[in-house]
Each structure stands twice: as C-alpha cells, then as structure tokens.
C-alpha cells in the first residue's frame, strides 16, 4: 500500500514539476531559432511562463480573497496550467517543429531524429581525421578528457544532492517561509496568519506578494506531501538540477559566442561552478550558502535561478545579433519568424516572474534589462532595441508600482 502511495506521489510531482512546465515551454520554443531549440531550453522557457502565471493568480487571490484564498487559487491555476500544456502539446502534434524539436520528426532522407542523434555520437577514435589534421589518437584523448570532466561534474552534483537531503540544514527563516506554506496547505490562508503564533493578522505586503511559499504549498497539495518535507527533502532534488541546467545553457551560449573553444570548455565550466557552490560558504549571506542550504526560499531561488536566467536570455539575444549571424545561418527556419523577439518576450515574462521570489528580484531584473538594452542599442546602432527593452520592463514595472502603492 505504501509503495502505491509513493508511486502516486512521484507521478504527481513529475507532472507538476516536469511534464506541465515542459509542455508549456513548447509554445515559446516554436519561435526560437532552430539551433537554440532543445529539451533544456524548452523546460526553462516553460518554467518562466509557468511560475509567472502562478504569481499573477496568487497576487490577485492575496489581494481579493480573505478566507480560503489558497483553494480559490488552485481552482483557477490548475485548469489554466493544464490548458497551456495541452495547447503546447497540440501545436507540436499538429505542426511538428524541425531541427532541435521536442518531438521526433522524419527528415527528408527518411531518417528519424534518433538515427541522427546516434550518428553524431560515433566514437571519435574510429572517426575521420579532423579538419585541423589531428590524428584519431588525438581525437580519442580529447574526447576522453571531456568525458572524464563530465564524470567529475556529475559526481560532484550527486554529492550536493545527497548532502542537501541527508543532512537537511536547519534555518531560522523556516519559521516564516515554511510556516506560510503549512498555513496555506492546512487552512487555505494566503499570508493572513501570523507564522510565528498562528493568529490572524493583517497582510504584510512586503512578503505577501512573493508567492514562492504558496507554490510549495501547491506542490504539497498535488502530491500530498507535507510542506516541510517538500521544502527540505524533495525540492532540492529538483531545483538544484534545474539551476545547473540553466547554467549549462548559459555555458553553451558562451561557447557559441566564442568560436573555436575546446570541447572540454563546457564541462570545465560546469565543474568549476559545482566547486564554487560547494566551497563558497564564506558567509551566511553568500549566494552559495543560499543555493545549497536554503534552496526552498524565495531569495535563494532569485539568486540561483531568476538572475542567471536573465544572463541566459541576454546571451541568446546577443548570439542572434552577432555579426556572424548571416554566415552561421541563424534563420534556420527559412522565414518561420524565429529571431530574438521571442527572447525579449521571455525577458518581459521573467521580469514579472521574478516577483514570485522577491520584490528586490523584480527591481534588479528591470534594472538589468534597461542597462542591457541601452548597451546593446549603442553597440548595434539599432535604437529599436531600446523600444524592446522598455516593453520588456512593463510587466515588472507594473508589479513594482503595485508594491510601492501597497507598502508606502
């Protein structure tokens, strides 16, 4: 009986942590350049939209519903999230994407994507001589160096996952963050209870507009796992790999910007990040401390995911505007409209999505978008980019205006 219960909990978590965000991400993935499509980018884009939708509905419920706001929130969020996921799935079935699509499609030669993938993983030692005149033995050594560094990275990642769950750290802020999650899960309250005593209280708008504890309560409700267990033992197993996926896509973009980099550059970049995270606990306020010991808190999510996601989208826009774009054939979709505008759109959604972590994250996102837009417009001598950056700031600026009015 317990095995069936655990299996159902795992399935529910997989649906709400992976399947639905991924299917939602199929919608913006259709407008990405073909070279940038893939499961990783699809999942990250889906999460940005998925969390922004939850934050929008949560803010409305917090401000309008006094009793049972959590259950009203789930009543609206559940069908909307499922509808977006169904839309992404339906569009991918009706009109499959080419190249790095999320679903397999036969190409003109009749070979599936799986066949192409297998062909690309031929063992280098038996491959042809490299263009630079390298011998098969040189390629063999280079490939094994890359594989070895990747192995080191995954071992370090496994150590982090094990330590974050087996030695679940205690933090004094749990009395605030986890208590709000428990209050929402057990009593349907959205920041209407004093977390330290359980008494009724007025809304504290400085924290009530950041719905990350409520998102954890939603996952607890869907999987029937207590929010304290969800925060300390379940979420780190997912949020840490999600953040490293974002860092991987960022490293990939950096390698695209710099041509002719060594194939081991990306795994070395990822391994260095894991070492920095493991040994960066120089202060209780360091980002590395929050990343591994306060993974379930909004401010940790802001520093570990929201702000790096800004960098990833900035790099995606930069690669589309690079001078070598015409030579590289960035418009692989043959006029399908895949350009940098989808990344500006995702920046706008991310600017509002940052509010789920903290108001400060939204403010930093707006500032970063403005500075990047100004820098890019001057560098590219294209002042239409300034218009894009202003439009991308509107959702986040609207939230900041609301925050200012409620907290003044």
C-alpha positions in Angstrom: 0.0 0.0 0.0 2.8 2.4 0.8 4.5 1.6 -2.4 1.4 2.6 -4.4 1.2 5.8 -2.3 4.8 6.7 -3.0 4.4 5.9 -6.7 1.3 8.2 -7.0 3.2 11.0 -5.2 6.1 10.6 -7.5 3.8 10.7 -10.6 2.1 13.8 -9.3 5.4 15.5 -8.7 6.7 14.6 -12.1 3.6 16.0 -13.7 3.7 19.4 -11.9 7.5 19.8 -11.8 8.4 18.4 -15.2 5.6 17.5 -17.6 3.4 20.6 -17.4 6.2 23.2 -17.5 7.9 21.3 -20.4 4.6 21.2 -22.4 4.0 24.9 -21.7 7.6 25.6 -22.9 6.7 24.0 -26.3 4.7 27.2 -27.1 7.7 29.7 -27.0 10.1 27.0 -28.3 8.3 27.2 -31.6 9.5 30.7 -32.1 13.1 30.1 -31.0 15.9 29.8 -33.7 16.3 26.2 -34.7 19.8 26.0 -33.4 18.7 27.0 -29.9 15.7 24.6 -29.6 16.0 21.6 -27.4 14.6 20.0 -24.3 16.6 22.1 -21.9 15.6 25.5 -23.4 12.0 24.3 -23.7 11.9 23.3 -20.0 13.5 26.6 -18.9 11.2 28.7 -21.0 8.2 26.7 -19.8 9.2 27.3 -16.2 9.4 31.1 -16.7 5.8 31.2 -18.0 4.5 28.6 -15.6 5.8 30.5 -12.5 4.7 33.8 -13.9 1.2 32.5 -14.3 1.2 31.2 -10.7 2.5 34.5 -9.4 -0.1 36.5 -11.3 -3.0 34.5 -9.9 -1.5 34.4 -6.4 -1.3 38.2 -6.3 -4.9 38.5 -7.3 -6.0 36.0 -4.7 -3.9 37.5 -1.9 -5.4 40.9 -2.5 -9.1 39.9 -3.1 -9.8 36.8 -1.0 -9.6 36.7 2.8 -10.7 33.2 3.6 -9.8 30.1 1.5 -7.7 32.0 -0.9 -5.4 29.0 -1.5 -8.2 26.8 -2.6 -9.5 29.5 -4.9 -6.0 29.9 -6.3 -5.8 26.2 -7.2 -9.3 26.3 -8.7 -8.0 28.8 -11.3 -4.4 27.8 -11.7 -4.9 24.1 -12.2 -7.1 24.3 -15.4 -5.1 27.2 -16.8 -1.8 25.4 -16.4 -3.3 22.2 -17.9 -4.8 24.3 -20.8 -1.4 25.9 -21.6 0.3 22.5 -21.5 -2.4 21.0 -23.7 -2.0 23.9 -26.2 1.7 23.3 -26.4 1.2 19.6 -26.9 -1.5 20.1 -29.5 0.6 22.6 -31.5 3.5 20.2 -31.5 1.4 17.4 -32.8 -0.4 19.4 -35.5 2.7 21.2 -36.7 5.9 19.5 -35.5 9.0 21.6 -35.2 12.1 20.8 -37.2 15.8 20.5 -36.1 16.0 20.6 -32.3 12.3 19.9 -31.9 11.0 18.3 -28.8 9.3 15.5 -30.7 10.8 13.2 -33.3 10.1 14.1 -36.9 11.2 12.3 -40.1 13.6 14.3 -42.2 13.8 14.4 -46.0 16.1 11.5 -46.1 13.6 9.3 -44.2 15.8 9.1 -41.1 14.4 10.0 -37.7 16.0 12.3 -35.2 17.0 9.3 -33.1 19.1 8.0 -36.1 20.8 11.4 -36.5 21.5 11.5 -32.8 23.1 8.1 -32.8 25.2 9.0 -35.8 26.5 12.1 -34.0 27.8 10.0 -31.1 30.2 7.9 -33.1 33.3 7.0 -31.2 35.9 9.6 -32.1 38.8 7.1 -32.2 37.3 5.5 -35.3 36.2 8.7 -36.9 37.9 10.5 -39.8 40.9 12.7 -39.3 39.9 16.2 -38.0 39.9 19.2 -40.3 42.9 20.6 -38.4 45.0 17.5 -39.2 44.5 15.8 -35.8 45.0 12.1 -35.8 42.5 9.6 -34.5 44.5 9.1 -31.3 44.4 12.9 -30.6 40.7 12.9 -31.0 40.5 9.9 -28.7 42.4 11.7 -26.0 40.4 14.9 -26.4 37.1 13.0 -26.1 38.1 11.1 -23.1 39.3 14.2 -21.4 35.8 15.7 -22.0 34.1 12.6 -20.7 36.2 12.5 -17.6 35.5 16.1 -16.7 31.8 15.5 -17.2 32.0 12.4 -14.9 33.6 14.6 -12.3 30.8 17.1 -12.6 28.1 14.5 -12.2 29.8 13.0 -9.2 30.0 16.5 -7.5 26.4 17.1 -8.4 25.4 13.8 -6.8 27.3 14.7 -3.7 25.4 18.0 -3.5 22.1 16.3 -3.9 22.9 13.7 -1.2 24.2 16.3 1.3 21.2 18.6 0.7 18.7 15.8 1.6 20.5 13.6 4.0 21.9 16.5 6.0 18.9 18.8 5.6 20.0 22.1 7.1 18.0 24.0 9.6 17.4 27.6 9.1 15.7 30.1 11.4 13.7 31.5 8.4 11.8 28.2 8.2 9.6 29.6 11.0 8.5 32.2 8.5 8.6 30.6 5.0 7.7 27.0 5.7 5.0 28.2 8.2 3.3 30.2 5.5 3.4 27.1 3.2 1.9 25.0 6.0 -0.8 27.6 6.8 -1.8 27.6 3.1 -1.8 23.8 2.8 -3.7 23.1 6.1 -6.0 26.2 6.4 -6.2 27.7 3.0 -4.7 31.0 4.2 -2.7 33.2 1.9 -0.5 35.3 4.3 -3.4 36.0 6.6 -2.0 34.2 9.6 0.9 35.2 11.8 3.5 32.5 11.0 5.1 32.6 14.5 1.9 32.2 16.5 -0.9 31.1 14.1 -3.1 34.0 15.0 -5.0 36.0 12.4 -3.1 39.1 11.1 -3.2 41.8 8.5 -1.4 41.3 5.3 2.3 42.2 5.4 2.7 43.4 1.8 6.5 43.3 1.9 6.3 39.5 1.9 2.7 38.7 0.8 3.3 39.4 -2.8 6.1 36.9 -3.2 4.2 33.6 -3.7 7.1 31.1 -3.6 5.9 29.6 -0.3 2.5 29.2 -1.8 3.9 27.5 -4.9 5.5 25.0 -2.5 2.1 24.5 -0.8 0.6 23.9 -4.2 3.1 21.1 -4.9 2.3 19.7 -1.4 -1.4 19.7 -2.2 -0.9 18.0 -5.5 1.4 15.3 -4.2 0.0 15.0 -0.6 3.5 15.6 0.9 3.9 17.9 3.9 5.3 21.3 3.0 8.2 20.9 5.5 9.2 17.6 3.8 8.7 19.1 0.4 10.9 22.1 1.2 13.8 20.2 2.9 13.8 16.8 1.2 12.1 17.0 -2.2 12.6 20.4 -3.8 16.4 20.3 -3.5 16.4 17.1 -5.6 14.7 19.1 -8.4 15.7 22.7 -8.0 19.5 22.0 -7.9 19.5 20.1 -11.2 17.1 22.8 -12.7 19.6 25.5 -11.8 22.5 23.5 -13.2 20.5 23.0 -16.4 20.2 26.8 -16.6 24.0 27.2 -16.0 24.6 24.6 -18.7 22.6 26.5 -21.3 24.4 29.7 -20.2 27.8 28.0 -20.7 26.6 26.7 -24.1 25.7 30.2 -25.2 29.1 31.5 -24.0 30.8 28.8 -26.1 28.7 29.9 -29.1 29.8 33.5 -28.7 33.5 32.5 -28.5 34.3 30.4 -31.6 36.9 27.6 -31.7 36.8 26.8 -28.0 38.0 23.5 -26.7 35.3 20.8 -26.4 36.3 20.4 -22.7 35.5 24.1 -22.0 31.8 23.5 -21.2 32.3 20.6 -18.7 35.2 22.5 -17.1 32.8 25.5 -16.7 30.2 23.3 -15.1 32.7 21.5 -12.8 34.1 24.9 -11.7 30.6 26.1 -10.8 29.9 23.0 -8.7 33.2 23.5 -6.8 32.3 27.2 -6.2 28.9 26.3 -4.9 30.4 23.6 -2.6 33.2 25.7 -1.1 31.7 29.2 -1.4 30.1 29.1 2.1 32.2 32.0 3.3 29.3 33.8 4.9 25.6 33.1 5.8 24.8 35.8 3.2 26.7 34.3 0.3 24.8 33.0 -2.7 26.4 29.6 -2.4 25.1 29.3 1.1 21.5 30.0 0.0 21.9 27.8 -3.0 22.6 24.6 -1.0 21.1 25.3 2.4 18.1 27.5 1.7 17.1 26.1 -1.7 13.4 26.3 -0.9 13.4 30.0 0.0 12.4 32.7 -2.5 15.5 34.8 -2.1 17.6 31.7 -2.8 15.6 31.0 -5.9 16.1 34.6 -7.0 19.8 34.5 -6.8 20.2 30.9 -8.1 17.6 30.9 -11.0 16.0 34.3 -11.7 19.1 36.4 -12.1 21.1 33.7 -14.0 18.1 33.3 -16.3 18.5 37.0 -17.2 22.1 36.3 -18.3 21.0 33.3 -20.3 18.4 35.3 -22.2 20.8 38.2 -22.7 23.3 35.8 -24.3 20.6 34.3 -26.5 19.7 37.8 -27.8 23.4 38.6 -28.3 24.1 35.4 -30.3 21.2 36.4 -32.6 22.6 39.9 -33.2 26.2 38.7 -33.7 27.9 39.9 -36.9 28.3 36.2 -38.0 24.6 35.7 -38.0 24.3 35.7 -41.7 27.2 33.4 -42.2 26.0 31.0 -39.5 22.5 30.8 -41.0 20.7 31.7 -37.8 17.4 31.9 -39.6 17.4 28.1 -39.9 13.6 28.1 -40.0 13.6 29.5 -43.5 11.5 32.6 -42.7 9.5 31.0 -39.9 9.9 34.1 -37.8 12.4 32.7 -35.4 14.5 35.6 -34.2 15.5 37.4 -31.0 12.0 38.8 -30.3 10.9 35.6 -28.5 13.8 36.2 -26.0 12.6 39.8 -25.4 9.2 38.4 -24.8 10.6 35.9 -22.3 12.5 38.7 -20.6 9.2 40.5 -20.1 7.6 37.4 -18.6 10.8 36.8 -16.5 10.6 40.4 -15.1 7.2 39.6 -13.6 8.1 36.0 -12.7 10.9 37.4 -10.5 8.2 38.7 -8.2 7.5 35.1 -7.1 10.8 35.2 -5.3 11.0 38.8 -4.0 10.3 42.4 -5.0 14.0 43.0 -5.0 14.5 40.4 -7.7 11.9 42.2 -9.8 13.7 45.5 -9.3 17.1 44.0 -10.2 15.6 42.4 -13.3 14.2 45.7 -14.5 17.5 47.4 -14.0 19.4 44.7 -15.8 17.1 44.8 -18.8 17.3 48.6 -19.0 21.1 48.6 -18.8 21.5 45.7 -21.3 19.0 47.3 -23.7 20.9 50.6 -23.6 24.3 48.9 -24.1 23.0 46.7 -26.9 21.3 49.6 -28.7 24.5 51.6 -28.7 26.7 48.7 -29.7 24.5 47.6 -32.5 23.5 51.2 -33.5 19.9 49.9 -33.5 17.7 52.1 -31.3 14.7 49.9 -31.9 16.3 47.7 -29.2 15.6 50.5 -26.7 11.9 50.0 -27.5 12.2 46.3 -26.9 13.8 46.8 -23.6 11.2 49.3 -22.5 8.4 47.0 -23.4 10.2 44.1 -21.6 10.2 46.2 -18.4 6.5 46.9 -18.4 5.2 43.8 -16.5 7.9 44.0 -13.8 7.4 47.8 -13.6 3.6 47.3 -13.1 4.3 44.9 -10.2 6.8 47.4 -8.6 4.2 50.2 -8.9 1.7 47.9 -7.1 4.3 47.0 -4.5 5.1 50.7 -3.9 1.4 51.7 -3.5 0.7 48.9 -1.1 3.8 49.3 1.1 4.1 53.1 1.3 
